[in-house]
Every structure is written in C-alpha cells, then in structure tokens.
Amino acid sequence: MLITVKLGGSTLRSGLSGDLVHDLEERLTKDKTVLVHGGGKEVTDIATALNKPQKFIVSPGGFRSRYTDKGTAEIYTMVMSGKINKQLVLALQSHGIPAVGLSGLDGLLLQAERKKNLIAVDEEGRKRVIDGGYTGRICKVNASLLTLLMNNGYLPVVAPVAVSEKFEPLNIDGDRAASYIAGSLKADRLVLLTDVEGVTLDGKLVRQMVMSQAKDKLRHAGPGMITKIYAAMEALDMGIGEVVVCSGFGKHPISSALVHESGTVILP
C-alpha cells in the first residue's frame, strides 16, 4: 500500500511521540510512505521574534490563511524548509528511519502558480480584493522524485513550500500539499494527523462521511478543520480511496486510522 501522511504542526511542537515513531517504523515495513509536515505556529513565533508581525486573512468561504508578503515568504521558507524539516529528519533518523528532507523547491517537487489577487473578508463581513502576495496554487507535483526515493527505501519528508513560475518560493497550505502529493502518486490512503480526534459537528465526533456530506458541512467545521476537509475532498477527486482525519497523539495513530479505529473517515 502507498500512503501519504500529513503531520500537523501541533503534533511536532512537543517533539515526536514514541507511539507515532514506532507506528511509522512498522508502517514502513509494509507500505511506501510520504510524510508532509506543517508548522505554521512556529513560523508565526519566529517571525514575531524577528519583528515581522504576521497578518491573517479570512476568505469568503471561511478559509483562514497567512498573508504572505516578500519578507514573510523568506521567513516561512527558512523555518519550514530549514528548521522544522531538518529537526524532523534528524529525529526520525535517530530512530533508524531513513528520512530524506525536501521542500517543494527541491527538484521542482511542488510547482505552483502565484495567486495574483485574494479576496479577504473583514470583521464586519465586508469583502475587499488584495494583492495575492507570495501564496500559490499547486499545479504540478514531481511524483517521480518521491517514487525514486521510496523505491530505494527512503522516507521523503516534505515541507510545504512551492516554487512559482518565476522561481520564487511560495507559501502553500500543508494539508493541500499532502492531498496533491497523494493524488499525484495515486496513493491508496491519505492520513491527516492533527491535535483533535477528528471532525466534530454539533459537539459530536463524526466517524464517517462521504464527500457530498463533507461539502454540506464544510462551513460548519470551524477554521481549524475546514482546510483539512477541503484537502480531503481534493484528494478524493484525484482518485484517493479514502482520507482519515485523526489525532496524532494516540497509540498507533497511523495504523489505527487505516483500520478505522480512530478519527473521521471521508469516502468518495
């Protein structure tokens, strides 16, 4: 089986848990795997320490995102591709896992079109058009590079930074990067690990939903979950068998997700 796993920044802030590492080790004996990581909170903390306060915008669809000007793009690339990616690679290697750290810039792994404009909604609900900054929409994944690494026994660890058509680094969402990677690889499963049990609606954990239900509930999922559900729908549209959104802090988090013992399973 071929799986793509996204580690949310929340699962990394306190260091990799032993359960997650041991589970990943076990999966690698059976499955080819690509790991994609986040880390937005650390980007914000370091940018603030560098006297570059971060701005966030909300789209008409309810998506909350970082506004990325040139200075923020440089810090984002530095923290994601450098600090977080390499710390994660070292941590995995210390457990004997043959990890190779990449960003979307390496080998043109993730190519994206730079967004020209964004629509932002203010607190009063008014819409305004702003410059797109250094954010991107993924248009191509170099799946052959990932396949080459996996076929030679390596675990690719990908930072969500893309390269633009003008060879600039672009901020892309980690969940959606994972969905595009999974889709391009024709992966069997996509697992999105986060700091909550799964998708919660009306205070109750939803154990399973199909894509039409996910679309209906998208706006009610909350800002922390809406992007994950959207990424799940993108992956399913690209032919992935199923997507599981679940906690990265439980016992055997990946394996339990794959057998539907935890999290929310989203099906076509």
Secondary structure as GFF3:
##gff-version 3
##sequence-region A 1 268
A	DSSP	beta_strand	2	7	.	.	.	ID=ss1
A	DSSP	three_ten_helix	9	11	.	.	.	ID=ss2
A	DSSP	alpha_helix	18	28	.	.	.	ID=ss3
A	DSSP	beta_strand	32	37	.	.	.	ID=ss4
A	DSSP	alpha_helix	40	49	.	.	.	ID=ss5
A	DSSP	beta_strand	55	58	.	.	.	ID=ss6
A	DSSP	beta_strand	64	67	.	.	.	ID=ss7
A	DSSP	alpha_helix	70	77	.	.	.	ID=ss8
A	DSSP	pi_helix	78	84	.	.	.	ID=ss9
A	DSSP	alpha_helix	85	93	.	.	.	ID=ss10
A	DSSP	beta_strand	99	103	.	.	.	ID=ss11
A	DSSP	three_ten_helix	106	108	.	.	.	ID=ss12
A	DSSP	beta_strand	110	114	.	.	.	ID=ss13
A	DSSP	beta_strand	117	121	.	.	.	ID=ss14
A	DSSP	beta_strand	127	131	.	.	.	ID=ss15
A	DSSP	beta_strand	136	141	.	.	.	ID=ss16
A	DSSP	alpha_helix	143	151	.	.	.	ID=ss17
A	DSSP	beta_strand	155	159	.	.	.	ID=ss18
A	DSSP	beta_strand	161	163	.	.	.	ID=ss19
A	DSSP	beta_strand	169	171	.	.	.	ID=ss20
A	DSSP	alpha_helix	174	185	.	.	.	ID=ss21
A	DSSP	beta_strand	189	194	.	.	.	ID=ss22
A	DSSP	beta_strand	200	201	.	.	.	ID=ss23
A	DSSP	beta_strand	204	205	.	.	.	ID=ss24
A	DSSP	beta_strand	208	210	.	.	.	ID=ss25
A	DSSP	alpha_helix	211	217	.	.	.	ID=ss26
A	DSSP	three_ten_helix	218	220	.	.	.	ID=ss27
A	DSSP	alpha_helix	226	237	.	.	.	ID=ss28
A	DSSP	beta_strand	242	247	.	.	.	ID=ss29
A	DSSP	alpha_helix	253	258	.	.	.	ID=ss30
A	DSSP	beta_strand	264	267	.	.	.	ID=ss31
###
